[in-house]
Amino acid sequence: MLLKQVYLEHAKEPADIRISDGKFEKIGPDLAPLPGEEVEEGFAGKMVLPPFIESHVHLDTCLTAGRPRWNLSGTLFEGIQCWEEYKPFLTKQEVKERVGQAIRLQAGNGIQHVRTHVDINDPKLTALEAILELREEVRDYMDIQIVAFPQYGILSYPNGRELLEQALKMGADAAGAIPHFEFTREYSVESLNICFELAQKYGKLIDVHCDEIDDEASRGLETVATRAYETGMGDMVTASHTTAMHSYNNAYVIRLMRILKMSGMNFVANPCVNVHLGGRADTYPKRRSMTRVKELTAEGINVSFGSDDIFDPWNPLGNGKMRDQVFMGLYTGHMLGYEEIVNSYRFVTYNAARTLHLGDAYGIAEGKDADFVILDAGNWYDALNYDAAVLRSYRHGRLIASAQPARKEVLF
């Protein structure tokens, strides 16, 4: 296939893209069609990006909002309780059906890589088993990376360590932890030691739900960063949420930034859900409760964005669209300078690829897999501002999702 006159990222001039045998064969101006080659000219002037990446979502809980009840306080902790009340209804088939719907929603929005956190504080590991199976079933359409996530903690839940190790043995891609939810500061630190120990033992990545709270005394992040540095795991480690950082005093953050940079670790912010769940203990002023994305980025630290939840006990909305996370993140993080806007797609593309440790395979270049999306806009600024549709999503050169351009008519 020869795709004519499209714009690659910030390119000022359009280019043609030749795809052959599922690879980008040639990228350049005014490529001449080969004999018998399919030529696609209908997307001239549109923007092409590598596929979107979901850095942080809980697929096991998706599409369960209001079942068995709604989270009326809007807090993280009531959400956890609502999920616990839903767990008796879990079966492998029920999980696969719900998650299958969510995956198709994501695919329709141009997502081809997903990191999902799966609750393993369940002696039966029902959800984990279901999503492990689903991961294989959809491999041709989407890559699913699974984090073994101890929702109630590693040491504060019966057999938490054993369940984490079992999940890694079963095939989870990353070890998780939740230090701020452990019973004590001592448990918090030791849970992280266990997380790193098991990840190294089984050759896994690490993604920690870290300091997802407004308490400025919650300081698991310094331990995560230090372990990432001392073990040499570096960019194999991710700290998700880190919303307590929003409440840290600046003097502490200045000191903390040193080890954060030395560690080489990644951060994930979840703008919509962080803002929704955070600040619930405040009267006025109310905190935004999103980590310091602007400051971390300025220090050269990798930050990506995730959705966190899709219509579940922690988020009564959610549509699997990464554009919404970028839009909210820019507003919440005071990042609406022109350069910040035009480069913001990186939070859900290249930065996210670093978070998921995808390596050099990701991106649009000759010789790489032909994985890409076509947006209904000529540049990212307009795509973000006008919520442009993903018109096409291709994986290994094969069309996996499509949409028609939106049409509006104003009658005056």
C-alpha positions in Angstrom: 0.0 0.0 0.0 1.2 3.5 -0.8 -0.2 6.2 1.5 0.0 9.6 -0.2 0.6 13.1 1.1 0.3 12.7 4.9 2.0 14.6 7.7 4.4 12.8 10.0 4.4 14.4 13.5 5.8 18.0 13.1 6.8 17.7 9.4 6.1 21.0 7.5 5.9 19.1 4.2 3.8 16.0 3.5 5.3 12.6 2.7 4.3 9.3 1.2 4.6 6.0 3.0 5.0 2.7 1.3 4.0 -0.4 3.3 5.0 -3.9 2.3 4.8 -7.2 4.1 3.6 -5.4 7.2 6.6 -3.1 7.4 7.4 0.6 6.5 9.4 0.0 3.4 9.9 3.6 2.2 9.1 7.1 3.5 9.7 10.1 1.4 8.2 12.7 -0.9 6.4 11.9 -4.2 7.0 8.1 -4.3 5.9 6.6 -7.6 3.4 3.7 -7.3 4.7 0.3 -8.1 2.9 -1.9 -10.6 -0.3 -3.2 -9.0 0.3 -1.3 -5.8 -2.7 -0.1 -3.8 -2.6 3.7 -3.6 -4.5 5.5 -0.8 -4.9 9.2 -1.6 -8.0 9.8 0.6 -6.0 10.9 3.6 -4.0 13.6 2.0 -3.3 16.4 4.5 -4.0 14.2 7.5 -1.6 13.5 10.4 0.0 10.1 10.9 1.3 9.1 14.3 2.6 5.8 15.9 -0.3 4.1 17.7 -1.4 5.4 21.1 -0.3 3.7 24.2 -2.3 3.3 27.4 0.3 3.4 30.2 -1.9 2.7 33.1 -5.4 1.2 33.3 -7.3 -1.4 35.4 -9.0 -3.6 32.8 -10.1 -6.1 35.4 -12.4 -3.5 37.0 -13.6 -1.8 33.8 -17.3 -1.4 33.0 -18.4 -2.2 36.6 -19.5 1.3 37.7 -22.7 1.1 39.8 -22.4 -2.6 40.4 -23.2 -3.5 43.0 -23.4 0.2 44.1 -22.0 3.6 43.1 -19.1 5.3 44.8 -21.0 8.2 46.2 -18.1 9.9 48.0 -15.8 9.9 45.0 -12.9 8.8 47.1 -10.2 6.2 46.3 -11.1 4.3 49.4 -14.8 3.9 48.8 -13.9 2.8 45.3 -11.7 0.0 46.8 -14.7 -1.0 49.0 -17.1 -1.1 46.0 -14.7 -3.2 44.1 -14.4 -5.6 47.0 -18.1 -6.0 47.0 -18.1 -6.8 43.3 -15.4 -9.5 43.6 -17.9 -12.3 44.5 -19.5 -11.9 41.1 -16.2 -12.5 39.2 -15.9 -15.4 36.9 -13.2 -15.9 34.2 -15.8 -15.6 31.5 -17.4 -12.5 33.0 -14.0 -10.8 33.2 -13.1 -11.7 29.6 -16.4 -10.4 28.2 -16.1 -7.1 30.0 -12.4 -6.6 29.2 -13.0 -7.6 25.6 -15.5 -4.8 25.3 -13.0 -2.3 26.8 -10.2 -3.5 24.5 -12.3 -2.9 21.5 -13.2 0.5 22.8 -9.5 1.3 23.1 -8.7 -0.1 19.7 -11.3 2.1 18.1 -9.4 5.1 19.6 -6.1 4.1 18.1 -4.6 2.3 21.1 -2.4 -0.7 20.3 -0.3 -1.1 23.5 -1.9 -1.3 27.0 -0.4 -1.7 30.5 -3.1 -3.0 32.8 -2.9 -3.5 36.5 -4.7 -6.6 37.7 -5.8 -7.1 41.3 -4.0 -10.1 42.8 -5.4 -9.8 46.3 -7.7 -12.7 45.4 -6.8 -16.2 46.5 -8.3 -17.6 43.2 -6.5 -15.0 41.0 -9.6 -15.2 38.7 -9.1 -11.8 37.0 -5.5 -12.5 36.4 -6.1 -15.9 34.8 -8.8 -14.4 32.5 -6.7 -11.5 31.3 -3.7 -13.8 30.8 -5.8 -15.8 28.4 -7.2 -12.7 26.7 -3.7 -11.3 26.2 -2.9 -14.2 24.0 -6.3 -14.1 22.1 -5.9 -10.5 21.0 -2.1 -10.5 20.5 -2.5 -9.9 16.7 -4.4 -6.7 17.4 -3.1 -5.3 20.7 -0.2 -5.8 23.1 -1.3 -6.2 26.7 1.3 -5.8 29.5 0.1 -7.1 32.9 1.1 -5.7 36.2 0.5 -8.0 39.2 -1.1 -5.4 41.5 -1.7 -6.1 45.2 -4.7 -3.8 45.8 -4.6 -4.2 49.6 -0.8 -4.5 49.9 1.8 -7.1 50.0 2.3 -7.4 53.8 -1.2 -6.0 54.8 -3.1 -8.8 53.0 -2.9 -12.5 53.9 -0.3 -14.3 51.8 0.3 -11.1 49.8 3.9 -12.0 49.0 2.9 -15.5 47.9 0.2 -14.2 45.6 2.5 -11.7 44.0 5.1 -14.4 43.4 2.5 -16.8 42.0 1.2 -14.1 39.6 4.7 -13.5 38.3 5.1 -17.2 37.8 1.8 -17.4 35.9 3.1 -14.8 33.4 2.5 -11.3 34.7 4.9 -8.9 33.0 5.6 -6.6 36.0 5.5 -6.6 39.8 3.4 -4.1 41.6 3.1 -2.6 45.1 1.0 -0.1 46.9 3.2 1.3 49.8 0.8 4.0 50.9 -1.9 1.5 51.6 0.2 -0.8 53.8 -0.6 -0.7 57.5 2.7 0.9 58.6 5.6 2.8 57.3 7.8 -0.2 58.0 5.5 -2.4 56.0 5.6 0.1 53.2 9.3 0.0 52.9 9.5 -3.8 53.2 6.8 -4.3 50.6 8.9 -2.4 48.1 11.9 -4.5 49.0 9.8 -7.6 48.3 8.6 -6.1 45.0 12.1 -5.5 43.8 13.4 -8.8 45.0 10.7 -10.8 43.2 11.0 -8.7 40.0 14.7 -9.3 39.9 14.2 -13.0 40.7 11.8 -13.5 37.7 13.2 -10.9 35.3 10.1 -8.6 35.4 9.4 -4.9 35.2 8.1 -2.9 38.1 5.2 -0.5 38.3 4.2 0.8 41.8 1.0 2.5 42.8 3.0 5.1 44.7 1.7 7.7 47.1 -1.7 7.9 45.5 -2.9 10.1 48.4 -3.0 13.8 49.3 -0.9 13.1 52.5 2.4 14.9 52.1 3.9 12.5 54.7 3.4 9.6 52.2 6.9 9.2 50.9 7.2 5.8 49.3 8.6 7.5 46.2 12.0 8.1 47.7 12.3 4.4 48.5 11.2 3.4 45.0 13.7 5.7 43.4 16.5 4.6 45.7 15.8 0.9 45.0 15.7 1.6 41.3 19.0 3.3 41.5 20.7 0.9 43.8 19.5 -2.2 42.0 20.4 -0.8 38.6 16.9 -1.5 37.3 16.5 2.1 36.3 14.0 2.6 33.5 12.5 -0.9 34.2 10.8 0.8 37.1 7.7 3.0 37.0 6.0 5.0 39.8 2.4 5.6 39.0 0.2 8.3 40.4 2.6 9.9 43.0 -0.1 12.4 43.7 1.3 13.1 47.2 4.1 14.9 45.3 1.5 17.6 44.6 1.4 18.3 48.3 5.1 18.0 49.1 6.9 21.2 50.2 9.3 22.6 47.7 12.3 22.2 49.8 11.8 18.4 50.0 11.1 18.2 46.3 14.3 19.9 45.5 16.2 17.3 47.4 14.0 14.5 46.1 14.7 15.4 42.4 18.3 14.4 42.8 17.5 10.7 43.4 14.6 10.8 40.9 17.0 11.8 38.1 19.7 9.5 39.2 17.3 6.5 39.3 16.3 6.8 35.6 12.8 5.6 36.5 9.5 6.5 34.8 6.4 8.3 36.0 2.8 7.8 35.0 0.1 10.5 35.8 -3.6 9.7 35.3 -4.9 13.3 34.9 -8.7 12.7 34.8 -8.9 10.2 37.7 -6.2 11.8 39.8 -8.1 15.1 39.7 -11.5 13.3 40.3 -10.3 11.3 43.4 -7.9 13.8 44.8 -8.6 16.7 47.2 -11.6 14.9 48.7 -10.4 15.7 52.3 -10.1 19.4 51.5 -12.7 22.0 52.0 -11.2 25.1 50.2 -8.7 25.5 48.7 -8.9 22.1 47.0 -5.8 20.5 45.6 -5.6 19.3 42.0 -3.8 16.1 43.1 -1.9 15.4 40.0 1.9 14.8 40.3 4.3 17.5 39.2 4.4 16.7 35.5 5.7 20.0 34.4 8.6 20.0 36.9 9.5 16.3 36.2 9.5 16.9 32.5 11.7 19.9 32.8 14.2 17.8 34.7 14.3 15.3 31.8 12.4 12.6 33.7 10.1 10.5 31.6 6.4 11.0 32.2 3.5 9.4 30.4 -0.3 9.6 30.8 -2.8 6.9 31.6 -6.6 6.6 31.9 -6.5 4.6 35.1 -10.1 3.6 35.0 -12.9 3.1 32.5 -16.4 3.3 33.9 -15.7 1.6 37.2 -15.8 2.3 41.0 -13.1 4.9 40.7 -14.3 6.6 37.6 -18.0 6.9 36.6 -17.0 8.0 33.1 -14.2 6.9 30.7 -14.2 6.1 27.0 -10.7 4.7 26.4 -9.5 7.8 24.6 -6.0 8.9 25.3 -6.7 12.4 23.9 -8.8 13.1 27.0 -5.9 12.4 29.3 -3.6 14.8 27.4 -6.3 17.5 27.3 -6.9 17.3 31.1 -3.2 16.9 31.9 -2.3 20.1 30.1 -4.9 22.1 31.8 -4.3 20.6 35.3 -0.5 20.9 34.9 -0.4 24.5 33.7 1.2 23.2 30.5 -0.6 25.3 27.8 2.4 27.0 26.3 2.5 26.5 22.5 5.5 24.1 22.5 3.9 22.2 25.4 0.7 21.7 23.4 2.3 20.7 20.1 4.6 18.2 21.8 2.0 16.8 24.2 1.2 13.7 22.0 4.4 12.3 23.3 2.8 11.6 26.7 0.7 8.9 25.0 3.2 7.8 22.4 7.0 8.0 22.7 7.1 8.7 26.5 4.6 5.9 27.0 6.7 3.6 24.9 9.6 4.2 27.3 7.4 3.5 30.2 6.4 0.1 28.8 10.0 -0.6 27.9 9.1 -1.2 24.2 12.6 -0.3 23.0 13.4 0.6 19.4 10.5 -1.4 17.9 8.1 1.5 18.4 7.8 4.4 16.0 7.5 5.2 12.3 10.6 4.5 10.4 11.7 2.5 7.5 12.1 -1.2 8.4 9.9 -1.0 11.4 6.5 -2.7 11.8 3.8 -0.7 10.0 1.8 0.2 13.2 0.3 3.7 13.0 -2.9 5.8 13.2 -4.3 8.4 10.9 -6.0 11.4 12.6 -8.8 13.6 11.2 -6.5 16.7 11.4 -3.4 17.9 9.8 -1.5 18.5 13.0 -1.6 17.6 16.7 -2.6 21.0 17.8 -5.9 20.8 15.9 -6.3 17.1 16.7 -6.2 17.9 20.4 -8.2 21.0 20.3 -11.1 19.7 18.2 -11.0 16.1 19.4 -10.2 14.7 16.0 -11.2 11.1 15.3 -8.8 8.3 14.7 -9.8 7.6 11.1 -7.7 4.5 10.7 -5.6 2.3 12.9 -3.1 -0.1 11.2 -1.2 -2.9 12.9 1.6 -4.6 10.9 0.1 -2.9 7.8 -3.4 -4.5 8.5 -6.4 -2.3 9.2 -7.8 -3.0 12.6 -10.1 -0.1 13.2 -11.7 2.7 11.2 -14.0 5.7 11.6 -15.7 8.2 9.3 -14.8 11.9 9.6 -17.3 13.9 11.7 -19.6 16.1 9.7 -21.4 19.1 11.2 -23.8 21.6 9.6 -24.6 25.0 11.1 -27.8 26.4 9.7 -27.3 30.1 9.8 
